[in-house]
Amino acid sequence: MTKGRDSDDGPERTADGHHVVIDGRRWRATDPSIPDTFRQELVDELMSARRAVKASEPDARRRVDDAKTALGELGIPWWEERSGEDFDERIAAAIRTLVRKRAESSICPSDVARTVGGESWRTLMPDVRRVAAELADDEQVVVTQKGAAVSIRDARGPVRIVRGPAL
């Protein structure tokens, strides 16, 4: 077992860095490739969702699961290949978590790609757009362009994603 990057940098880590050890229990570590600003947004939403669980709010556990999946702490391990249906779920969880966190604003598909894609985030843009289209079909999100709702499948150029009525 090793400490994090610095000895004051959080809990003890396993030698491979994939897990943290807290009170003798091993837990999957957060994906270290998530940029700090997005990681903080995901952690803020996770903490809000945990408070919602304590208050017995509806859908609170789903919010916790989404945030932990987006952080790489649940679902497909972040150190494994980034493709397939399991990875689509991480993309969807990141979209849902970020639009919840930015309830009064919107997110860019590249925010999601950067969150889940590490240095190769650009290659994930078609996958992020595809998953966003599926979430839009379920009314979990609304995709906009210049302030108007659009189909992300047909839209060319920059789009934004906002929370939908079913989320």
C-alpha positions in Angstrom: 0.0 0.0 0.0 1.1 3.5 -0.7 0.0 7.0 0.1 -1.4 9.3 -2.6 0.7 11.6 -4.6 1.9 13.4 -1.5 1.7 12.0 2.1 -1.0 14.6 2.9 -3.0 13.9 -0.3 -5.8 11.8 1.1 -6.2 8.2 2.1 -3.8 5.3 1.6 -3.8 3.9 -1.9 -3.0 0.4 -3.2 0.3 0.0 -5.1 -1.5 0.2 -8.5 -3.5 3.3 -7.4 -6.8 1.7 -8.3 -8.1 1.6 -4.8 -8.0 3.6 -1.6 -7.9 2.0 1.8 -10.1 3.5 4.5 -10.4 1.8 8.0 -8.9 -1.3 6.5 -11.5 -1.5 3.7 -10.6 -1.2 0.0 -12.7 1.1 -2.1 -12.3 2.0 -5.8 -10.5 5.3 -6.2 -11.8 8.2 -8.3 -10.6 8.2 -11.9 -7.4 10.4 -11.7 -7.8 11.5 -15.3 -10.9 13.6 -14.5 -9.9 17.3 -14.6 -10.1 19.0 -11.2 -13.0 21.3 -12.0 -15.2 18.6 -13.3 -14.2 16.2 -10.5 -15.2 18.9 -8.0 -18.6 19.3 -9.6 -19.1 15.5 -9.5 -18.0 15.4 -5.8 -20.3 18.3 -4.9 -23.3 16.6 -6.5 -22.3 13.3 -4.8 -22.3 15.1 -1.4 -25.7 16.8 -2.2 -27.1 13.4 -3.2 -25.9 11.8 0.0 -27.6 14.5 2.0 -30.7 13.8 0.0 -30.5 10.1 0.9 -30.3 11.1 4.6 -33.4 13.2 4.1 -35.2 10.4 2.3 -35.7 12.4 -0.8 -37.0 10.5 -3.9 -34.4 9.5 -6.5 -31.5 10.3 -4.1 -29.9 6.9 -4.3 -30.0 7.1 -8.1 -28.2 10.5 -7.8 -25.5 8.9 -5.6 -25.1 6.0 -8.1 -24.8 8.4 -11.0 -22.2 10.6 -9.3 -20.1 7.6 -8.2 -20.3 6.0 -11.7 -19.3 9.3 -13.3 -16.3 9.5 -10.9 -15.3 6.0 -11.9 -16.0 4.6 -8.4 -18.9 2.3 -9.7 -19.5 0.5 -12.9 -16.8 -0.2 -15.4 -13.3 0.2 -13.8 -11.7 3.5 -15.1 -8.4 1.7 -15.8 -10.1 -0.7 -18.3 -11.0 0.0 -22.0 -13.3 2.9 -22.5 -15.9 1.5 -24.8 -19.1 -0.6 -24.9 -22.4 -0.5 -23.2 -20.8 -0.3 -19.7 -18.9 2.7 -20.7 -22.0 4.2 -22.2 -23.5 4.0 -18.7 -20.6 6.1 -17.4 -21.2 8.7 -20.1 -24.9 8.8 -19.2 -24.1 9.1 -15.5 -21.7 11.9 -16.1 -24.3 13.8 -18.2 -27.0 13.3 -15.6 -24.7 14.3 -12.7 -23.4 17.4 -14.5 -26.8 18.7 -15.6 -28.1 18.2 -12.0 -25.2 20.1 -10.6 -25.7 22.9 -13.2 -29.4 23.0 -12.8 -29.6 26.7 -13.6 -27.2 26.4 -16.6 -26.2 23.9 -19.3 -23.3 21.6 -20.1 -21.3 21.2 -23.3 -20.9 17.6 -24.6 -17.1 18.2 -24.4 -17.5 18.7 -20.6 -18.7 15.1 -20.5 -16.0 13.8 -22.8 -13.3 15.5 -20.7 -14.8 14.0 -17.6 -14.8 10.4 -18.7 -12.2 10.4 -21.5 -8.9 11.5 -20.0 -6.4 12.7 -22.6 -8.3 11.0 -25.5 -11.5 12.8 -24.8 -11.9 14.1 -28.4 -12.3 10.5 -29.7 -15.3 10.1 -27.3 -17.4 13.0 -28.8 -19.5 10.8 -31.1 -20.2 8.5 -28.2 -21.2 11.4 -25.9 -23.5 12.8 -28.6 -25.1 9.4 -29.2 -25.7 8.8 -25.5 -27.1 12.4 -25.1 -29.5 11.6 -27.9 -30.7 8.5 -26.1 -31.2 10.5 -22.9 -33.0 13.2 -24.9 -35.3 10.5 -26.3 -36.1 9.5 -22.7 -36.6 13.2 -21.8 -33.9 13.1 -19.2 -32.1 15.9 -21.0 -32.9 18.5 -23.6 -30.3 19.4 -26.3 -30.3 23.0 -27.4 -28.6 25.1 -30.0 -28.8 28.9 -29.8 -31.3 28.5 -27.0 -33.8 26.3 -29.0 -34.4 22.6 -28.5 -32.9 20.5 -31.3 -32.3 16.9 -32.1 -28.6 16.3 -31.5 -28.7 13.6 -34.2 -29.4 16.4 -36.8 -27.7 19.4 -35.2 -24.4 20.5 -36.7 -22.0 22.6 -34.7 -22.0 23.3 -31.0 -24.9 22.3 -28.8 -25.7 22.5 -25.1 -27.4 20.0 -22.8 -29.9 20.9 -20.0 -31.8 18.9 -17.5 -35.0 17.4 -19.0 -38.4 17.0 -17.4 -37.9 13.3 -16.7 -34.8 13.8 -14.6 
